[in-house]
Amino acid sequence: MTRIDSRLLSLAKFHVFCTLSIVVIIFIVYADNIIYSNSERSLPSNNEAISPLLQNYDHNSAGRLIKSDVSRLVLHSMQDETIEVGRENTRPLVPPFNVTEEERIAWFRSKLPEFHILKSDKSAKQFHGRVLEFFNKECEGQFFMTWISPARSFGSREFLTMESLFKAHPRGCLMIISRSMDSEHGYRILKPLQDSGFKVHAVTPDLSFLFNNTPAKPWFAGMKRGNRDPGEIPLAQNLSNLIRLAVLYKYGGVYLDTDFIVLKSFSGLRNSIGAQSVHVVSKNWTRLNNAVLIFDANHPLLHKFMKEFALTFDGNKWGHNGPYLVSRVVLRVQNRPGYNFTILPPLAFYPVDWNRIGGLFKKPGSPAHSRWIKAKLLQLSGETYGLHLWNKQSSREVVQEGSIMQRLISDHCIICNDIYSSSRILSK
């Protein structure tokens, strides 16, 4: 073979290699999109990656997208995807500080087109139907979370909350009320749990529908028109406080914050709210919290909560429309007839207060500290249903080797990726 023939042969091989590489890349991308858009097909079986808890679980009846979503996802246009990416890249809409109420309302009115959560577009209008379809008779408990931040900020801590929920309720159904998570990005986040047979789904809310026929309707109508002061606190935070009340009032079930570790089943609880603190001497509760709510649909206490929200809304005071609101209302109605509910002690959901949560991330530094960790783990294994992690205070804590958090994570995770290792931060 001549030198020229050898060069031509090498060049031909190079072109063939490049062509095959491009074909393979296109195939991978195409196949991945087909899986996303056509989730009605049976999930791929991968028993090795599934927790032993699920070895006998029916993978063909759970963990998929609901039927009404298939055509909606297939019809996603390039324009829709561009809009979604644009939303993900925008900064949170934070009201200006040190301005008058009139100036803040004017700012809010000018920014209304950017508050996508307030819109009742085509996707939002499918909300009620998708909820009814998702929570079918196969669900052993229906759970709700809210997520109003971008999907990209849904991190390891939020994923751990879902894992621990399903570890305690393997046949439960979790719906995440979220416009940003109801997307391809959100689908990819939830897919590992869906592939393991769990029923978790994100749905864009229709707030006009949710708040209709509730005391919150006039408040929301005024806010949607830009006629109300949103306050200095981001509106998303206060909307989350209201959405959890409305969704339980409409459908009933369990609401959970996303910085929570579920330690045991909630199946024995009904119409319950947890105390965050009690008086040292009398043991009477001094503050309640709304990070966990368990209520039947149409419960009168939820109606009172929403009425209080609408009448006393103040977007300038942290907690006023959340923990302090439920505390104010319960204090007024707890001894009245017609309100049947239970106030659980702090040990149920808030066994560690916000100013001490950092201690759970620390490794033992002495024999006495080791004994304390053992005693605390024993306490948590008793009457505690779950542990609120107080994300604002603990989001930057490192999970250290031998800490209470490392033990709880290893005992209550399912997929248990190395994101929970001692060398990593349990991210916000």
Secondary structure, DSSP 8 states (H G I E B T S, - for coil): --HHHHHHHHHHHHHHHHHHHHHHHHHHHHHHHHHHHTTTS-----GGGS-GGGTTS-TTSSSS--HHHHHHHHT--HHHHHHHHHHHHS------SS--HHHHHHHHHHHGGG-GGG---TTGGGHHHHHHHHS-TT-SSEEEEE--S-GGG--HHHHHHHHHHHHH-TT-EEEEE-TTTSSHHHHHHHHHHHHTT-EEEEE---HHHHHTTSTTHHHHHHHHTT-S---SS-HHHHHHHHHHHHHHHHH-EEEE-SSEEE-S--TT--SEEEEEEE-TTT--EEEEEEEEEEE-TT-HHHHHHHHHHHHH--TTSTTTTTHHHHHHHHHHHTTSTT---EEE-HHHH-SS-TTTGGGGGS---SHHHHHHHHHHHHHHTTS--EEE--HHHHTT-B--TT-HHHHHHHHH-SS--GGGSTTSB---
